[in-house]
Amino acid sequence: MPPPSLPIDDGVLLDERVALRVSELVRDDKIDGAKALVDALLHERVDSRMGIALERALSSPSGTRDDIIARLVVEARRALEAFVRRENLERRLDSRLRALAEAAANARERESVEVILLVTATDDRVLADLRHAGLVIDAVLSRGPAVAGRATIGALEPMALLPAVKRIEPVGNRF
């Protein structure tokens, strides 16, 4: 049987993706496949902390192995979720607004900015979600669809992570 191939190594959280796959293989009682995948990871990244921990876990008794792998999967999922959050913020939140949100001290978090949001729809549910996230809606444009309004700097990141939000851009001369 040929050795398993690693998930495509695009440099993005390879160790974490391997940990998730190892967990699936162990769950399906394919321990040899899990070991081969970890060996492939360690061949590519000799100093992989996750790979070393997985290797140790796979050589442990099954109860201990499963506990260790469960902890590593939690760690891997956290890293993947943080990565997805960062990617979504970079894609959805204008760089000028993102810089404001990242640099906001407590005093500036309450400062408001005028924004326009490109959204997937302007139905009642989307508008309610935007209001709940902190947007004071000034106008709703069904063509686009888009919503214009004001939000505090502290509300920008949570608002950008709403599923219906595609992009948030600043409005006005401030930028």
N, C-alpha and C positions, 0 to 999 in steps of 0.2 A: 504494500500500500504506500503511495507517495506521501511525503510529509505534507501536513496541511499548510496552506498558504496563509500568510498574515493578511488581515484586512488591509485594504489599499493604504499604503503609508504615505499619506499626503501631509504628514507632519502634525496632524491634528489628533491629539489624544489617543494615539495608537495603544498605549499601555492600558488605558481605561476601556477601550473597545475590546481589547483582548480579554480583560478581566470579565467583562459581561459575557463574552462568548464562552470562556472557560466555565463560568457558572452554569450556562445552558448545557454544556457538554457533561458536566458533573451531574446535573439534575437528571440528564438522560442516561446516566451510568456509562458514559463514554470516557472513562478516566484516561485511557491510553491516548485518545484524541486530544484531550485537554493537556496532557503532559507534552505531547508533540507540539501543540500550539505554543505552549510556554517555552519549550526548547527553541522554537523558531524565533520567538520574541527575543530571548536571551542571546541567540546567535546574532541578531541584528543590533541589539542594544544590551551589551554586556552588563552595563551598570544600571539597568532598569530596576528601580526600587520595587515597582509593582510586579515585574517578572520574577524577581528574587523571592518576594513574599508569596506569590502564587506557586512557585516551585516548592517552597517549604511546605505550604499548605497541602499540596498534592501528595507529598511524601508522608503526611501525618495520618493517624488513624481517622476513619471516616467521620466520626462525630466532631473531632477537632478540626478536621479539614473543612467540613461544611460551615462551622462557625467562623473560621478565618476567612473563607471565601465570601461569606455573607457580609462580613465587615469590609472587605476589599470592594465588594460590589457597591455598598453604600458610598464609600469614598469615590469610586469611579463615577457613580451617578451624580454625585455632587459636583464633581469636576465637569462632567458633560453638561449639566444644567447651567453652571456658571458660564461655560463657553457659549452655549446657545443664547443665554441672556445677553452677553456682551455682543454677540453677532447681531442679534435682533436690535439692540440699541444702536449699534453702528449703522445698520441699514435703515432704521426707521426714524431716528432722531437726528435732525440737522446737526452738523458738527459744531456750529456756533452755540446752539442750545445745549448740546451735550457737554461742551466745555463749561458753560454756565452751571449746569446741573452737577458736574463733577467737582467744580471749585466752590460750590455754594457752601458758605458757612451758615450756621443756624440763622443768623440775621438775614441773609440773602434768600434763604429757602422760601420765605414768605413774600418776597418781591414777585410781582406778576409780570408776565410778558404776553404780548399779543401773538397768537399763532394761528396757522391754518393747518388742518389735519386732513390728509387724504385717507379715506376710510373705505371699507368694503361695501357699506350700505349706510343709509341715514334713517333706518327704521327706529321705532321707539326704544327697542332694547339697546341698540348701539348708543343712542343719545343718552339713555339712562346710565349706561356704563361710563360714558365720558363724563357726565355730570358727577357721578359717584367718585370718579378718579380725580375730580377737582377742576374740570373745565367749566367756565362760565361761558355759555354759548351765546354768541352775538348773531350768528347767521348760519343757516343750513342750506347748502346748495345740493339739490338732488342730482344735478348733472355733475359728474366728476367721480363719484360723490365726494363732497368735502364739507367740513365744518369749520367755521371761524369762531374764535373766542379768545378768552384770557385764562391763563393758568399760572399758578405759582411755580417758581423754579423747582421747588421740591416735588411738585406733582408731575413734572415732565417725564421722568423715567418710568414711573408706574403707568402713566398714560400710554407711553410708547409701547409698553409690553402687552397692552390689550389686544386680543386676537383680531379685532376689527380695524385696528390702526395700521395703515401701510406706511405713512410718512408724516412727520411733523416738521413744519418749516416756520421760521419767524416771520413776522409781519412788521412793517414800519421802518423808520429811519434809524432806530437804535442799533441796527446791525449793518 
